[in-house]
Amino acid sequence: TLVAVEEGLAHLKTKPMMIAWGAKDFCFTPAFLDQWKSFFPDAQIEYLETCGHYVLEDGGPELHGKICGFLRDTPGA
């Protein structure tokens, strides 16, 4: 299943993308982020030092603003 998911990621390569990543995630380490960067080199990366696994919760208003800005300013997002 995981191999099929990884192979399917190529379908997203041409899409506008913002990746919000929590630096304190206990599960997804920086090595995972490096792999995502290789899959999606044009993605906007928001590396959030104070966030953990639940990056959307932990990011609060700061992350909410970044997501809204990305959606507002990125054609096709």
PyMOL commands that place a pseudoatom at each C-alpha (Angstrom):
pseudoatom trace, name=CA, resn=THR, resi=1, chain=A, elem=C, hetatm=0, pos=[0.000, 0.000, 0.000]
pseudoatom trace, name=CA, resn=LEU, resi=2, chain=A, elem=C, hetatm=0, pos=[2.759, 2.449, 0.897]
pseudoatom trace, name=CA, resn=VAL, resi=3, chain=A, elem=C, hetatm=0, pos=[4.580, 1.765, -2.372]
pseudoatom trace, name=CA, resn=ALA, resi=4, chain=A, elem=C, hetatm=0, pos=[1.384, 2.486, -4.314]
pseudoatom trace, name=CA, resn=VAL, resi=5, chain=A, elem=C, hetatm=0, pos=[0.922, 5.742, -2.413]
pseudoatom trace, name=CA, resn=GLU, resi=6, chain=A, elem=C, hetatm=0, pos=[4.523, 6.772, -3.095]
pseudoatom trace, name=CA, resn=GLU, resi=7, chain=A, elem=C, hetatm=0, pos=[4.165, 5.955, -6.798]
pseudoatom trace, name=CA, resn=GLY, resi=8, chain=A, elem=C, hetatm=0, pos=[0.968, 8.015, -6.941]
pseudoatom trace, name=CA, resn=LEU, resi=9, chain=A, elem=C, hetatm=0, pos=[2.712, 11.118, -5.610]
pseudoatom trace, name=CA, resn=ALA, resi=10, chain=A, elem=C, hetatm=0, pos=[4.038, 11.816, -9.101]
pseudoatom trace, name=CA, resn=HIS, resi=11, chain=A, elem=C, hetatm=0, pos=[0.504, 12.815, -10.113]
pseudoatom trace, name=CA, resn=LEU, resi=12, chain=A, elem=C, hetatm=0, pos=[0.732, 15.777, -7.735]
pseudoatom trace, name=CA, resn=LYS, resi=13, chain=A, elem=C, hetatm=0, pos=[4.104, 17.063, -8.929]
pseudoatom trace, name=CA, resn=THR, resi=14, chain=A, elem=C, hetatm=0, pos=[2.642, 19.755, -11.200]
pseudoatom trace, name=CA, resn=LYS, resi=15, chain=A, elem=C, hetatm=0, pos=[0.165, 21.069, -8.620]
pseudoatom trace, name=CA, resn=PRO, resi=16, chain=A, elem=C, hetatm=0, pos=[0.809, 24.183, -6.532]
pseudoatom trace, name=CA, resn=MET, resi=17, chain=A, elem=C, hetatm=0, pos=[1.755, 22.980, -3.088]
pseudoatom trace, name=CA, resn=MET, resi=18, chain=A, elem=C, hetatm=0, pos=[2.533, 24.257, 0.367]
pseudoatom trace, name=CA, resn=ILE, resi=19, chain=A, elem=C, hetatm=0, pos=[3.935, 21.778, 2.872]
pseudoatom trace, name=CA, resn=ALA, resi=20, chain=A, elem=C, hetatm=0, pos=[3.620, 22.692, 6.543]
pseudoatom trace, name=CA, resn=TRP, resi=21, chain=A, elem=C, hetatm=0, pos=[6.095, 20.664, 8.598]
pseudoatom trace, name=CA, resn=GLY, resi=22, chain=A, elem=C, hetatm=0, pos=[6.390, 20.511, 12.360]
pseudoatom trace, name=CA, resn=ALA, resi=23, chain=A, elem=C, hetatm=0, pos=[9.992, 20.331, 13.553]
pseudoatom trace, name=CA, resn=LYS, resi=24, chain=A, elem=C, hetatm=0, pos=[8.967, 18.563, 16.761]
pseudoatom trace, name=CA, resn=ASP, resi=25, chain=A, elem=C, hetatm=0, pos=[7.037, 15.749, 15.050]
pseudoatom trace, name=CA, resn=PHE, resi=26, chain=A, elem=C, hetatm=0, pos=[7.727, 12.475, 16.863]
pseudoatom trace, name=CA, resn=CYS, resi=27, chain=A, elem=C, hetatm=0, pos=[6.809, 10.412, 13.815]
pseudoatom trace, name=CA, resn=PHE, resi=28, chain=A, elem=C, hetatm=0, pos=[7.896, 12.245, 10.661]
pseudoatom trace, name=CA, resn=THR, resi=29, chain=A, elem=C, hetatm=0, pos=[11.552, 13.168, 11.029]
pseudoatom trace, name=CA, resn=PRO, resi=30, chain=A, elem=C, hetatm=0, pos=[13.545, 15.661, 8.940]
pseudoatom trace, name=CA, resn=ALA, resi=31, chain=A, elem=C, hetatm=0, pos=[14.559, 12.740, 6.692]
pseudoatom trace, name=CA, resn=PHE, resi=32, chain=A, elem=C, hetatm=0, pos=[10.918, 12.434, 5.631]
pseudoatom trace, name=CA, resn=LEU, resi=33, chain=A, elem=C, hetatm=0, pos=[10.838, 16.147, 4.811]
pseudoatom trace, name=CA, resn=ASP, resi=34, chain=A, elem=C, hetatm=0, pos=[13.967, 15.754, 2.687]
pseudoatom trace, name=CA, resn=GLN, resi=35, chain=A, elem=C, hetatm=0, pos=[12.212, 12.998, 0.762]
pseudoatom trace, name=CA, resn=TRP, resi=36, chain=A, elem=C, hetatm=0, pos=[9.123, 15.186, 0.254]
pseudoatom trace, name=CA, resn=LYS, resi=37, chain=A, elem=C, hetatm=0, pos=[11.371, 17.982, -0.993]
pseudoatom trace, name=CA, resn=SER, resi=38, chain=A, elem=C, hetatm=0, pos=[12.816, 15.590, -3.567]
pseudoatom trace, name=CA, resn=PHE, resi=39, chain=A, elem=C, hetatm=0, pos=[9.299, 14.557, -4.659]
pseudoatom trace, name=CA, resn=PHE, resi=40, chain=A, elem=C, hetatm=0, pos=[8.065, 18.161, -4.794]
pseudoatom trace, name=CA, resn=PRO, resi=41, chain=A, elem=C, hetatm=0, pos=[11.011, 20.515, -5.406]
pseudoatom trace, name=CA, resn=ASP, resi=42, chain=A, elem=C, hetatm=0, pos=[8.747, 23.468, -6.255]
pseudoatom trace, name=CA, resn=ALA, resi=43, chain=A, elem=C, hetatm=0, pos=[6.640, 23.211, -3.094]
pseudoatom trace, name=CA, resn=GLN, resi=44, chain=A, elem=C, hetatm=0, pos=[6.555, 26.093, -0.660]
pseudoatom trace, name=CA, resn=ILE, resi=45, chain=A, elem=C, hetatm=0, pos=[7.874, 24.682, 2.615]
pseudoatom trace, name=CA, resn=GLU, resi=46, chain=A, elem=C, hetatm=0, pos=[6.742, 26.106, 5.940]
pseudoatom trace, name=CA, resn=TYR, resi=47, chain=A, elem=C, hetatm=0, pos=[9.055, 24.585, 8.543]
pseudoatom trace, name=CA, resn=LEU, resi=48, chain=A, elem=C, hetatm=0, pos=[7.542, 25.346, 11.920]
pseudoatom trace, name=CA, resn=GLU, resi=49, chain=A, elem=C, hetatm=0, pos=[10.054, 25.026, 14.769]
pseudoatom trace, name=CA, resn=THR, resi=50, chain=A, elem=C, hetatm=0, pos=[7.476, 24.980, 17.573]
pseudoatom trace, name=CA, resn=CYS, resi=51, chain=A, elem=C, hetatm=0, pos=[5.014, 22.536, 15.999]
pseudoatom trace, name=CA, resn=GLY, resi=52, chain=A, elem=C, hetatm=0, pos=[4.764, 18.801, 16.399]
pseudoatom trace, name=CA, resn=HIS, resi=53, chain=A, elem=C, hetatm=0, pos=[2.798, 16.038, 14.699]
pseudoatom trace, name=CA, resn=TYR, resi=54, chain=A, elem=C, hetatm=0, pos=[-0.478, 17.980, 14.790]
pseudoatom trace, name=CA, resn=VAL, resi=55, chain=A, elem=C, hetatm=0, pos=[0.951, 20.858, 12.807]
pseudoatom trace, name=CA, resn=LEU, resi=56, chain=A, elem=C, hetatm=0, pos=[-2.443, 22.341, 11.901]
pseudoatom trace, name=CA, resn=GLU, resi=57, chain=A, elem=C, hetatm=0, pos=[-3.401, 22.543, 15.566]
pseudoatom trace, name=CA, resn=ASP, resi=58, chain=A, elem=C, hetatm=0, pos=[0.015, 23.600, 16.818]
pseudoatom trace, name=CA, resn=GLY, resi=59, chain=A, elem=C, hetatm=0, pos=[0.520, 26.218, 14.098]
pseudoatom trace, name=CA, resn=GLY, resi=60, chain=A, elem=C, hetatm=0, pos=[-2.492, 28.223, 15.196]
pseudoatom trace, name=CA, resn=PRO, resi=61, chain=A, elem=C, hetatm=0, pos=[-3.170, 31.651, 13.704]
pseudoatom trace, name=CA, resn=GLU, resi=62, chain=A, elem=C, hetatm=0, pos=[0.360, 31.930, 12.249]
pseudoatom trace, name=CA, resn=LEU, resi=63, chain=A, elem=C, hetatm=0, pos=[-0.056, 28.830, 10.111]
pseudoatom trace, name=CA, resn=HIS, resi=64, chain=A, elem=C, hetatm=0, pos=[-3.650, 29.730, 9.286]
pseudoatom trace, name=CA, resn=GLY, resi=65, chain=A, elem=C, hetatm=0, pos=[-2.401, 33.037, 7.876]
pseudoatom trace, name=CA, resn=LYS, resi=66, chain=A, elem=C, hetatm=0, pos=[0.275, 31.307, 5.809]
pseudoatom trace, name=CA, resn=ILE, resi=67, chain=A, elem=C, hetatm=0, pos=[-2.246, 28.857, 4.360]
pseudoatom trace, name=CA, resn=CYS, resi=68, chain=A, elem=C, hetatm=0, pos=[-4.694, 31.654, 3.529]
pseudoatom trace, name=CA, resn=GLY, resi=69, chain=A, elem=C, hetatm=0, pos=[-1.893, 33.657, 1.913]
pseudoatom trace, name=CA, resn=PHE, resi=70, chain=A, elem=C, hetatm=0, pos=[-0.792, 30.674, -0.155]
pseudoatom trace, name=CA, resn=LEU, resi=71, chain=A, elem=C, hetatm=0, pos=[-4.346, 30.037, -1.363]
pseudoatom trace, name=CA, resn=ARG, resi=72, chain=A, elem=C, hetatm=0, pos=[-4.891, 33.718, -2.112]
pseudoatom trace, name=CA, resn=ASP, resi=73, chain=A, elem=C, hetatm=0, pos=[-1.588, 34.346, -3.903]
pseudoatom trace, name=CA, resn=THR, resi=74, chain=A, elem=C, hetatm=0, pos=[-1.032, 31.071, -5.774]
pseudoatom trace, name=CA, resn=PRO, resi=75, chain=A, elem=C, hetatm=0, pos=[-2.773, 30.627, -9.118]
pseudoatom trace, name=CA, resn=GLY, resi=76, chain=A, elem=C, hetatm=0, pos=[-4.413, 27.244, -9.327]
pseudoatom trace, name=CA, resn=ALA, resi=77, chain=A, elem=C, hetatm=0, pos=[-4.230, 26.563, -5.602]
for i in range(1, 77): cmd.bond("trace and resi %d" % i, "trace and resi %d" % (i + 1))
show_as sticks, trace
zoom trace
